[in-house]
């Protein structure tokens, strides 16, 4: 159970790093992090 949680957290970290790398850091209305969180079918959100 603990090992599965660690695996899940590592997968989440990988996904968030991938999404965050797309952010420019500027104030823009389009944010890939927010978009991915709102769309559960987003390809980045499904990466393992």
Secondary structure in CASP SS format (residue, H / E / C, confidence):
PFRMAT SS
TARGET T0000
AUTHOR 0000-0000-0000
METHOD secondary structure of the structure
MODEL  1
X C 1.00
X H 1.00
X H 1.00
X H 1.00
X H 1.00
X H 1.00
X H 1.00
X H 1.00
X H 1.00
X H 1.00
X H 1.00
X H 1.00
X H 1.00
X H 1.00
X H 1.00
X H 1.00
X H 1.00
X H 1.00
X H 1.00
X H 1.00
X C 1.00
X C 1.00
X C 1.00
X C 1.00
X C 1.00
X C 1.00
X C 1.00
X C 1.00
X C 1.00
X C 1.00
X C 1.00
X H 1.00
X H 1.00
X H 1.00
X H 1.00
X H 1.00
X H 1.00
X H 1.00
X C 1.00
X C 1.00
X C 1.00
X C 1.00
X C 1.00
X C 1.00
X C 1.00
X C 1.00
X C 1.00
X C 1.00
END
